[in-house]
Structures are given as C-alpha cells and as structure tokens.
C-alpha cells in the first residue's frame, strides 16, 4: 500500500475534492502522487480537471507501462507547463498535451485533417467542420458571404479543390484512419 | 472451466416446491438455505464489492412482469435486428471486466433465478403461435449467460424441446462457458442456435474472469455441432488493443479450422461500448483492465466506443476475414448506426425487417472480394 503524502490531503481539503478522487490519487506510488501534486498546484486543478488528469494518466500508464511521474515529465507536457501565459491558457496547453499522449491516433487524425483543411485554402469565409469525435460521416462546410460575387469566388475555389483531389484526400483521411 | 457453486440460497416463500428449486436443492444439499418474504433481500450495500458479492447468493423468486422484451439494442439511431430476449436469470456467475450488468444491476446484484418457467413458455406460445407467418429470434443471454447455470438449473431441457416444436422461432443460447452437457441428449430440430462470444485468447484470459477458455469454448461448440445444433459466434465486444489484427486473425483461423461453417447460423460484430457509469465501475472493480486505455469517444447514445474510423477499420477487417472463412453465413453488426453500416458493408438495411430477414436467410457473398487474414 503506497504511503500518503500529507500535502496531497491538504490540497484535497483546500480544493474540496471528493473522497473518491482523493482515494484514487492516494492509491498511487508517492513519487507519482508528488508529480501530480506539483502540476495540480501549478494549474490550481479542481475536481473536474483533476479527474481528467487521473483518468488520462492512469490509462496512459496501463497502455504504455512506466510511471505517472514519467508521463508528466514528457517534453510536450513540460513545454506546456513552462508557457508564460495565463493559468487558463497553460491549463489548456497541458491538457492538450496530455490528451495527445492519451489519444495518439485521434490526435494524429486531427492534425492530418487540419493540414488538409489548410491545403484547401478556402479562405476565411469558409469553415470546415468534422462530426464531433468523428462519429457520423458528414463534413460540414459553412460559407459566409456578403455578395453574389463573394459567393461565386468561394464556389470556384471549392470546385477547384474538388477537381484537384484535395477534398477527396480529406474524405479518404476520415475513412482510412 | 470452474463451474458455479453459490455460497448460500434464498428462496422466496411459496417457491419452495418449484421444480427448479427442488432440482437445485437436490444437487446442492449441503448449502445453507433461507426462506425470505416477497421483496425482502439481504442488503449488499455496505460491502466493498456489492456486485461481486451478489453473485455468490442464489435467489429463487417469481417473475411477475412480462418475460418477452425487445432487445435494448433497438435504441433510436441504431440499426436494429428485431431480436427478442427473455430472462430466466438475472446476473451472471462469471465476471467479465466490461460486463454491462455491473452498471445495469448495480442496485439489484443478487444472482436471481425465476421459478415460473411455465409462465414464460405460455407467454412465448401466445406470441409466436398467434403469428405463424412471422419468424422470431429469441435469446436468453441478455441479463445472464444462457448456459453458465444450466448444470444446476437444467432450464435448457425445458426450453429446447419447446422451440423444437415450432418452425417460426429460433432460440439462441448465448454463452462464454463449456456447459453444454445438458444439451447433448436433446433434439433441437434445428430450432436452437448455441452461440459463443469470441475474443482472442489473450483478452479472454485478461478480461473475461471465470469464463471458459477459447479452447474450451471451441471444444464445447464442436460437441453441440455434432449433436445437431446450429452455432453462432459473436465478436462482440471487439477489443482494440495493439496486436488486435494478429489476435483476431489467429482466432478466426482456429475457429474455422475446428467448425464447419455450414453449421453456423450467424456471426456478429460489435464494438466495446461503455456507459460513463460502467467506466467508473470498471475503474473501481478492475483497476488493471486495459480496456479503458483504447481510443474511445463518447457517442450520440451516451456510450463510449472506439473512435469511429478505427472501429470501422476493425469491422471491415473482421467482416472480410469472416466472409472468406464462411461465405454463406450472414454477418451483422450490433448497436451501430446506419452510416457505420454503409461504411462497412456498403449499405445499411432498409428497415429492421430487412436485417432480421438477412440474418434468418443466409445469402452468398462473392468470395473474390474478400481478403485473407
């Protein structure tokens, strides 16, 4: 049974964490408890964010082996923690980094689709959106124009991308992941 | 596999002389037995693992509501195969880490056996005999394993002959066990399908606690095949793990080197699907399970599944292999949307009846379009 760090209990008290969350955290080896405590204090994590951290960190270690402390030492996480921005920006960056480690295939697909959307170069008037969590099979194109001339230009660009195969690539990416 | 023995038996007052109760008391004369009033149950709430503890007590009671129900896969937005379920048992003596009963029966975990089999058969007869033109598929494996308690309860000896007399209904006994002895002396007349959940051996070992091994399931399937039963195999849940292609490839190869596909009634595929509550329970009861570490997302029905492009790839791969191994056997998916059907099979069934008809009337598939495992 791992020993408990008093600082973890203190943090839980300050943040009014649930008993279940605290028990999960305390079940980790002390080095892992300490590693998350450092991050939690830095990012001032409350119950909901902390639970995401617990889920993702445990799941990464179950899948890849190693330790939670080692995951939190990954360059992507350390880089995000060093960002000199607001607490919210930093929290978002760290969670993004952890999410990429937790869901590498989804992150890879998101990145490739983003690159593909950039290659479409449809301009700021067109927004391309994918189904949430890639469930469903529809890609949404939202077009915002102020005149028929604008619309004609957008439609021409879309048609061109259909002809040169860039759209095809985008649908293939969704289908082949 | 190790066959189930409860630690104690509870009998609802008035059910002491039910045939199934008498059979069990005869088979387990040494167990402590208590009579309980209707609705009275010992509380398992204060225990560390109420669900696990509930499996150790066998409760006999009457089912006072309808037995026959539509399979819960008939959720709006999902393609449904018109499957019907009846439950003579609630909860299961085995303990798969992904089992939905952990969540579904969390407040009612005692392993419960319904004594009024006659009522069930009467209800079934009233429904299926009234519509002789209609084909029904009815399974008993929804709230429990169909055969895990059969050596003790002997329900199959009552069910199989009932279905054998009717040509418009198929019974499916779905199991993860090798408890087929009670079936071997019966004549199913082609109206009972015995089916197994199939996962690669490494997943069976790690996640399906207390079940028969893959080799034991295969051996049991060969026994019932020889006894004249049709077979079914469910690759459900499909588990995404690093070596899934090799694992499932080996499994399908072994399966069809032992089983004659002409005796297989149907094959199904279904993604691992977990409610948020089930995920929390799995974390608590099986902290070392690797099933939660796949790339799963929350879907429109609230359940977590492997993210769609990946699970479509798994479905496509397995359906190609299965159709190559068993070209004339219908392959269908459980609890999936029409878009996923279209991606995997090129089309979705027009309606529930279409799919039910496809499952009941095998069609030939062109083997030239099928890749090797």
Interface residues (C-beta under 8 A of the other chain):
Chain A: X24 X27 X55 X58 X59 X60 X62 X63 X103 X104 X105 X106 X109 X133 X134 X135 X136 X137 X174 X175 X176 X177
Chain B: X283 X287 X288 X289 X290 X292 X293 X295 X297 X298 X299 X300 X307 X308 X309 X310 X312 X313 X337 X339 X342 X343
